[in-house]
Amino acid sequence: MLITIVIPVYNGARTIRGLVDKLIATVGSEELQIVLVNDGSQDNSQEVCRSLSREYGPIVKFIDLAKNFGEHNAVMAGLHYAEGDYVVIMDDDFQNPPQEVPLLVQEALRHNYDIVYTYYPKKEHSWLRNLGSWFNDQVANILLEKPRGLYLSSFKCLSRFVVNEIIKYSGPYPYIDGLALRCTRNIGRVQVQHNKRLEGRSGYTFRKLVRLWLNMFVNFSVMPLRVSSMLGLLFTLVGFVLGVLVIVEKLSNPATPLGWASLIVTVIAFSGVQLVMLGLVGEYLGRMFLTNNQTPQFIVRGVYQEEANRGGSQEEAKWGTKNGSHEQNESPREA
């Protein structure tokens, strides 16, 4: 059985070498593949990852993206090159302990789970990241029909079946958990430790958190459009009732002055709702346009891996299409 570990790397030059060393020491080299995906890092992560691919031969495959596409796009790139029977996704900053990787795979094997998520006794993220995670979790309960109590952590294990289904998605706005949850409900959980970051700080700014939330909110459910329709009907009903009340009041007391303030508040409220709904519809249409325009999930500048059979360096550059970086009809094991 082969285990693949996919690690999106963003400004992780100071931590990625230690992480790879620890993973190989923990899991063992005979049943391990590590896929490092450099997501447009601004430090020397590219050089460190290439050095690791040369040093560890066929164990480490390095995927160098042409620019920063975002964590979920980088993970999608890694999944296209993952060959394992089980694929573990983890961060590059040691917040996910390497020694916990076997626990995820063992849990998946023991109960034949398609997905094993992790959860933490205490999360060491910033308050903004924790708040964003909580809000994302509440929305996912409704839009993705996520089982309640299931935490959608970035540290998880996927079966080959789920990976094969996920990489069929060709749109430019992937959300890994949304793609996984629409494949299966055969899901397990395992508690692991969550450490503080060894170096730097999280790359998730408020803007990126909003963008990630929109990927889930718009890409994997039409419920927002249904909610907008319900709100439209509700406000129409409220407007009709208020109109009837105004007519009745005017008929019963002709001297009643018309309320300028209430009129302005009503106009502003209804205009705001209309703009929100138009923006929501525009978000759907814009994403459809970009998808039809073949906006790529990711573009691979090069793939680097030392081949064991000839001791040379295999360096290939493939330019991405809307399906990612693979040529059409090319399997992950052939890449």
HELIX and SHEET records of a PDB file:
HELIX    1   1 ILE A   16  VAL A   27  1                                  12    
HELIX    2   2 SER A   45  GLU A   55  1                                  11    
HELIX    3   3 GLY A   57  ILE A   59  5                                   3    
HELIX    4   4 GLU A   71  TYR A   81  1                                  11    
HELIX    5   5 PRO A   98  GLU A  100  5                                   3    
HELIX    6   6 VAL A  101  HIS A  111  1                                  11    
HELIX    7   7 TRP A  127  LEU A  143  1                                  17    
HELIX    8   8 ARG A  160  ILE A  166  1                                   7    
HELIX    9   9 ILE A  176  LEU A  181  1                                   6    
HELIX   10  10 PHE A  206  ASN A  219  1                                  14    
HELIX   11  11 MET A  223  SER A  252  1                                  30    
HELIX   12  12 TRP A  260  ASN A  292  1                                  33    
HELIX   13  13 PRO A  332  GLU A  334  5                                   3    
SHEET    1   A 9 ILE A 187  GLN A 191  0                                        
SHEET    2   A 9 ILE A 115  TYR A 119  1                                        
SHEET    3   A 9 LYS A 156  SER A 159 -1                                        
SHEET    4   A 9 TYR A  86  ILE A  89 -1                                        
SHEET    5   A 9 ILE A   3  VAL A   9  1                                        
SHEET    6   A 9 LEU A  32  ASN A  38  1                                        
SHEET    7   A 9 VAL A  60  LEU A  65  1                                        
SHEET    8   A 9 VAL A 300  GLU A 306 -1                                        
SHEET    9   A 9 SER A 313  GLU A 316 -1                                        
END                                                                             
